[in-house]
Amino acid sequence: MMERNRRTVTVLCTWVHFIIGGVYAAYQILIPRLIEALGGSTLAVSLLVASLFLGSVLTSLISGEISERYGSRVTMIISCLALTAGCVLVILSGNIWTAILGLLMSGFGIGGNEGAGMSIIEEANPDDSDRKLCYAMALYGLGGFLVPIFVERCFDPDSYRPTMVIMAVLFGLTACLVLRMKMIDSFAPVRSEKDKGLSVSIIWNNRILALSILAQAIYCGLESGLTYYATEVFGSFGSASAGSYAVSAYWLAIMIGSFTGGLMKNALRYLSGFLVAGGIGVAAVLLIPSMNVRIGLMFLIGLLFGPAYGLIAYLGGHSAPKNTGMAYAAMAFGASMGGAAFQPLAAAVLGSFPVTSAYYLVIVFCLVDAALISTIRKRSA
């Protein structure tokens, strides 16, 4: 019975990662449509684009505290309801400010679900959570890959509400499912009353966790630079459309690479090598003249980077077995911070150098993160 429950809750958390990957990708497609439909000032438009990240950054650690005090299942229920409410606000929005609030709530739901889901996977699979986290991130990538295709093929090119209706229903049903699955609580570690104070202190008291948060931030920063600047970099080579194909190839490969990482035993020991090889691949994108080869290289880089997010999250979360709720929430916080922080850094660099400098910055991040992860592994050995 326990083994069946273990598999059931792992499948549930993997499903949750699939739909949060889907809604995140959906917003990337739908935000331009929201802006066109609702209008708004330049400030409002900028806030709309940033609000999804801001929601996750501002509330990740709060969701970690909720997990520590009341359990990760409660966090997942609240997060699914927040995403449901966020989608409903976007559906009903008559102005851009209501849409901003909807995206903020969605950001909270994405960050909360991510941290709680990874925590539950860790607690239900203490012996091979690294592999299970890779599978969960593969499904996250699958959601991110399939949903944009679904949106483009099934709905009018200027509509956004039908997609949000579907997402609201999915997250509402998932909240009800998680509410009924009380078996999730059986995998949570027992915490005495004396341990129920603010658990955010583990971030600065646990050196491995603190360094892992930094490693996750660096990784998400370099991935943000690699994908967000792809059309500009490839455009400087003569084909911005090739950059779009390169991004699609990259995300497809991320999904495959994550799944492959789950099949590997102790894939973490190869992660630094994967990042170095990926950095070499980015250098090759800049140096090799053939556009088709460059797109192929982006696919290869995606394969190499595929296991990175899940494995780095495991590196930090696994280091705090008594506080997995906060530990994985902190890893989600680091990811959001890294994705957001790379953009102003790259903008500052591009103020003085060509657009390809963004990819040189990505290469530096690859090498730094590889060295940092190697150091963390030696400390945790």
Secondary structure, DSSP 8 states (H G I E B T S, - for coil): -HHHHHHHHHHHHHHHHHHHHHHHHHHHHHHHHHHHHH---HHHHHHHHHHHHHHHHHHHHHHHHHHHHH-HHHHHHHHHHHHHHHHHHHHH-SSHHHHHHHHHHHHHHHHHHHHHHHHHHHHH-TTTHHHHHHHHHHHHHHHHHHHHHHHHHHS-TT--HHHHHHHHHHHHHHHHHHHH-GGGGGGS----GGG-S-GGGHHHH-HHHHHHHHHHHHHHHHHHHHHHTHHHHHHHTT-HHHHHHHHHHHHHHHHHHHHHHHHSTTGGGGHHHHHHHHHHHHHHHHH---HHHHHHHHHHHHHHHTTHHHHHHHHHHTT-TT-HHHHHHHHHHHHHHHHHHHHHHHHHHHTTS-TTHHHHHHHHHHHHHHHHHHHHHHHH-
